[in-house]
Amino acid sequence: MMSSGVLMVLLFFKHVTADSSGVTVANSIQFSCGGTQCPVGQDCISVGGTLRCADPCQNYIALNDEWRATNNNNNNQINGGLHCDQSINFQGWYRLFLGHTSVQMPERCVEVNMCGTHAPMWLTKPHPQLSDSVVQRGVCGSWSGDCCLFKQTPIHVKACYGNYYVYKFVPAVNCHLAYCADVNTKVCSTCRDDETCMSEDKITWRCERKGEGYEKHILRLSD
């Protein structure tokens, strides 16, 4: 039970505002904590046992489950067999790992019975950019020939310096559904600060200097 001296307001606001550095951020998610509106990009997070506004990029829990890999079939008993995220008590923000490598959620439909579950969960829209701050993203679970048969409660996502993302997960709406960790995005952890991780098909990823992808897109349009 939360003590009377600590009040966390769970409301958030989606609007155009300015962050603590004075940069305008469009369509950002802004949280409140103890009656105080947090700066854009921060959330009400328990730090040292006290709830306060903090950056989730610096205050996250490592979620390192090998069975979440997109190449793991739920019949693989080595990874524990069948899993479900419905009963998981997610608290705060999470960063996905496979072994010692940071990865991200897939941005594409994942084949059924992968990620150690029946209906693998994936993001319906691309990950945010650093300038987007905290955004809301839809999540779907694929099953029975339908990539979005199970529409999951939306989650919050933030891009962080260092080419990684943090996620504010919520329990799955049903069993057996589980969040996936895209094994193909391992290469993204090798990108330099002046690079971004790119993929046209959301399967094969590569590090590319920031701006190059946009320039190549313009060139293709002009051909």
N, C-alpha and C positions, 0 to 999 in steps of 0.2 A: 504494500500500500504506500502511495506517495505521501510524504509528510506534509502538514499544512503549511510549512514554511517554504515548500518547494512546489511551484506550480508550473507545469509545462503546458503551454497552449499548443494544441495540435493543429490549429488552423494554419493554412499557408495561403499566400497570395500570388497570383500569376498576373504580372503587369510589367510595364516598362518603368525602370527605376535606376538609381545610380548606386554603385557599390561603394565601399569605404574609401576607395582610391579615386572616386569621382568619375569612374567610367560608366557610361550608360549601358545597361544590360537589358536586352529586349526579351520578353516572355520568360523571365526567370521565376523560379519558385522561391518565395521568401517565407521563412519560418519565424515563429515567436517563441520566447522562452522566459518563463517567470514574469510575464507581463511586458517584457522587452522585445521589441522587434529586432531580430538578428540581421546583421549586414548580409547583403546578397552573397551567396556562396557558402554561408554558414548554416548550421542546424543546431537544434537544442540537443546536445550530446553530453553523456555522463563522462566527465573527465576527473579522475581521482576521486570518484564517488559523488561528485557534485555536478548537477545539471547546469550547463552554461552554453552560450553561443560559441561554437568552435568549427573549424574547417574539417569536414569529413575526410579530406585528402590526407590529413595528418592524424586523424583519429578514427581508425577503422579496424575491423577484425579480419584477419586473414582466413579465407575460406578455402582450405586446401584438401579437396576430396578427389582422389584420382578417378573415382567412379563417375564423376560428373563429365568426364571427357566425351567429346562428340564422337569419338571412335570406339567408345566402350559399349558393347551390347549388354543388356541386362541379364543375359544368360551366363555372363562371365562370373562364376562363383568366387573367383579370386578377389574380386572387388566388392564382395558382399551381396551379390544378387540384386534383388529388386529394392528400389528406394522411393521415398515419397517425402515431399517438403510440406505437406499439409500440417503435420504436427510439430514442425520446427518452430521454436520460439525465437524468431529473429529479433535482435535488439541492436539498433544503430545501423552503421554502415559497414559494408564488406568489400574486400578486394579479392578477386578470384586468382588462385594459383593452381598450377599442375606441377607438383614437385616443387622445385625452387624457382620456377618460371612464372611470371605474371602473365595472365591471359585475360580474355574478355568474353562476354556472352556472344553467342552467334547472332548475326543479323540476317539469318536466313532460316527457312524451314528445315528442321532436322528430322531425319528418318525416324519412324516410330521404333520403340524398343532400344533406343540409344541413350547415352548419358545415364546408364544404370537405372532406367525407369521405363514405364510404358509410354507416357506422353511427354516428350522432351520439351522444355520451355525455352523460347527464343524471343529476341527483341523484334518488334514489328517495324521499327524505324531505326535509322543509323544512330550511333553514339553521338553525343554532343561534342562540340568543339570547346576549347578552353574559354573562349569568349562567351559561351552560352551559359556558364555557371551551372546551377542545378536545374535539371529539366525533368519532366515526366515522360515516361515511355510506356507504350503498351507491350504486353507480354502474351504470347499465345502458346498453347500446348497442342502439338500435332498428334492426331490419332485417326484411325479408320479412314485414311485417304484424304483427310481434311487438315491442312496446315494450321488452322485456327479453330479446331473443334471446341477446344477449351479456351475461353477468353479469361485470362487471369486478371486479377486486380492490378492496375498500373503501378509501376515502381518509380522511384527517383534515381537519377543517374547523374554523376558529375565527372567531367574530364579533369585530370590532374597533371601538373608538370612532371615530366619523367615518362610520358607516354603510357599512362595507365588510367583505369577508371575505378570508381567506387560506386556501389549500388546499395540502395536502401530497400532490401528485400522484404516481402510480406509472405505469409504462409500461402501455399498453393490452395486453390479453390476445391480441389478434389484429389483423390488418389486413383492411380499413381502418377503424379506429375512431379518433376524436379527441374531446377534451374540447370542449364547446360554451361559447360566451360569449353570454349572452342579451341581445340588442340591446334588448329591451323594458325591461330593468332600468337603462337609462341614467338614467332619472328618479330612481332611488334615490340617485345621487350628489349630488342637490340637497337631500336631506332635512336638516333641522337636527338638532342634538343632542337636542332634545326630541321628535323625530319618528322614526317607523319606517316602513319601506317595506312596503306591504301589497298583497295581491292575492288575490281569491277564486278566479279561474280560472287563476292562474299565467301569464297572458298580459298583462293590463293592470295595471300597477303604479302606485301613488300614494304620496305622503308623507302620513302621518297622525300626529297627536299621540299619543304613547304612552299607552295605556290606553283610547283612544276605541274601538278595534276591539273590545276585550273588553266594554266597556259596551254597544255596539251589539248585540253577540252576545247578551248577557243580555236586552236589551229585546226582541229578536226571539223569544227563547224564551218570554218572558212574554206575548206577544201571543196 
